[in-house]
Every structure is written in structure tokens, then in C-alpha cells.
Amino acid sequence: MSRLPSTTISFRVSAETASELERFARQEHMSMSSLLTQIVSLYLEWDSIASKAGMIPIQKDAVQILIERKTDEELEEIADILADRFLGKLLVITGELTLDAFLKVTKVRAKKSDFTFKQYSNGKIQIVMRHGMGRKWSVFFSTFSKIVVNRLGYSGELKIADDMWVLAIDRKKRVEQGNNLSVAS
């Protein structure tokens, strides 16, 4: 993997903030430079635009409680409605409506939510999301992701489990934009 060209910048922070940054960098076993690069990158990729796209921080427990009170069918209906709305947000966040933009935003959202996101390519793109929020969250978020992928014109196949889901996307197999759902538990 080639490194992108970089430049050195400097800025001022309070002594207390510098101390906290140094403590956190040591705790995470990373250099101060790596920590600050990560902070700035996340700000540019997400924090600076998330609120403009209608995203809000919310306690995971609150989401889990709300989702657990819904049937799978209700969650799939909600996912369908939100997938349509999300496409506009994707355009605000990335400036494009592409599969790559969706994958990038999903990865950043996972990171901000402390979920594990893995992406593999072996003919198909395979997204593996571990979230620790239960089967209903798997139903909701995997369905949402599948619908977005379909609306972007790609075919996908879902597998869900209690605290994770997998979406296999075939870049070569284009579909009519729609709701081509097939969920396997």
C-alpha cells in the first residue's frame, strides 16, 4: 500500500488538552501524530457533515429498546423508508450516489458506533458487521443496507445472526432499483 504525500502542520492547544491527548495516545499505543491524523480524518469524513445530513448521536441502549419492540416486518418497513431518505444524505455526505460512497460511509458509521466493520473482495464484495446489539438490529441494519445497495443498482445477499450480519454484493450483477430482499438467518 503506497503512502499518500503528507505535510507537517502545527497548532496550539491548552496544556490540559495536550496532556489528555498524550495520555490517550499512550493508552491506545499510538503516536501523537497518528492520533491527531485519525481525529482530523474522522472530523473531515464524518463529524463536520453528519449533523448537516440529519445524523444525531444517540445512546445505543435507547436504539436497542426501540428496535426490540418492533416485529421483523415493521423493522423491514422502517428500513425501506429510511433507505430512501438515506440516499439524499449519502449525496450530502459524499457528493455522490455510488456503491463506493455507501461503503465508505458505512465503514465510518461503524467506526463511530464502535462496531466492527470488515470488507472483503473475492469476486464479490462482502461486508461483515459485528455490532453487539442483538438480532433485531441485525434485521434492521442489514435490511437497510441491502435496500440501499439495491437502490444503487446492485444485487446483494444477506445472512444475519444475533450480533452480526453479512452482505455479499455482486458488482457485476446489476439489478433494477428496487427491494430485492432475500434474508437468511
N, C-alpha and C positions, 0 to 999 in steps of 0.2 A: 504494500500500500504506500503510495507516494504521499509525502507531506506537502501540504499547501504552503505557499510562501507566508511568512509571518513578519510582524513588525513589533517593535517594543514601544509601549506607551506607559506613561506614569500618571498617577493621580493621587489626590490627598484623601485620607480618611482619618477619623478620630483615632487616637491611640487605643481606645477601648474596642473599636471596630477592628483595628489591625490585630489586636490581641485575640479577639474572638475568631477571626479568620485563620490566624496561625494555629490556634488550638484545634479548630475544626479540620484543617489540612493535616495536622499530625494524627488526629483521631481517624481520619479516612485514609491514612498512609499515602498522601499525595503531596506534591509540591504546591506552594502558594500559587505559582504560575498556572498549574493545571487546574486548581480550584477556581481561580478567577476566570480562566478561559471557559470553564464549564458554566459558571454563573452567568457570564456575559452571553454565551451561546444560548442558554435556556431563556434568558431575557429576550433575546432577539427572535428566537424560534417560537416562543410561546407567550411569556408574561406581558410583553409590550402590546400584543394584539388579541389575547384571549378575551379580555373584557369587551373589546370592540366587537367581537364575534358572538357575544352573549354568553360566554362561559363564566361560571362562578365557582368559587371554592365551596365545598360542602362536606360536612362530616360523613365519612364512609358509613357509619352506623345508621345515619338517617336514610341514606340511599338503600341500604340493606333492608331496613324495616319497611320502607315504602314498597320495595320490589317484592318482598316476601308476601305481601298482602294481595298480590295480583296473580291471576292464573297465567299459565304459559301463553294462552291465546291473547289475553289482554296485553301481555308484555310484547308479543309479536306485533300487535296492532300499534302500540306506542312506538316500537322500534321503526315501523313503517312510516309513521308520521314524522318522527324525528330525523329519519334518514333523508327525507325530502328537505327538511329545514336545514340539515347539516350541509347539504351541498352548497347552499349560499354562504354558510360560514366558512366552508373549505375555500371558496373563492376569495373571501375577505382575508383569511389567514395566509394563504399561499399565493394568491393571484392566478390560480389555475384549477381546473377540474380534471385531474388526471389520477390514475391509479398510484403513481409515484407520490403525488401530493398527499393522497389519502394515507398511504403507508407511512410517510414522514410524520404527519400529524398524529396518527395512531401511536407511533413509537414515542413521540414527545408526551402525549397524554398519558401513556402507560408509565413513563418515567416520572412525570409529575404526580401520579397517583400511587407510586411505589409498587406498581405491578411489574411482573417480569414479561418482557416482550422479546421474542426471538423471531427472526425472519430467515428462512432457508430458501434456496433456489436449487431445484434439481429437475428442470423441465417445467415444473410448476412453482409458483411462489407459495410458500407455506408460512402462515403466521401462527405462532403459538403464544397464547396469552395466559399467564398464570396470575390470578387476582386475589384469591383467598376470600371471596365474597359470596360463595355458595352457588348452587346450581341455577337458581333463578337469575342471578347476574350473568351467568354463562348464557342462558337462554336469551336474555335481553341484548347484551352487548354483541354476542356473536351474530344474532339475527340482524341487528342494526348494521354491523359491519358487512354482512353478506348482502343486504339490500343496497347499501351504498356501492359496493363493488359491482352489483348487477346494474345499478343506475349509471355507473360509469362505463357499462358495456361489456363487462367480463363475467365469465362463468366461475362459480365457486361452490365448493362442497364443505359442509360443516360437520364437525364432530364436537360434542360437548361432554364435559364431566363436571363434577361438583365445583371445583375451584380453578378450572381452566377450560379453554376452548381452542380449537384448531380450525383454521380456514385455509383450504387449498385453493389457490386461484390459478386458472389456466390463462396465461397471457395470450395464447394462440386461439383459444376458443371464445370468440365474441358472441354475445347474446343480445337480443333485443332488450332495450332498457325495460326492466320490469321487476317482478318479485319472484324470481325463480328459486324458491326455497326448498332445500332438502336437508333436514336436520337429523343427525344420527346421534343417539345417546350412547 
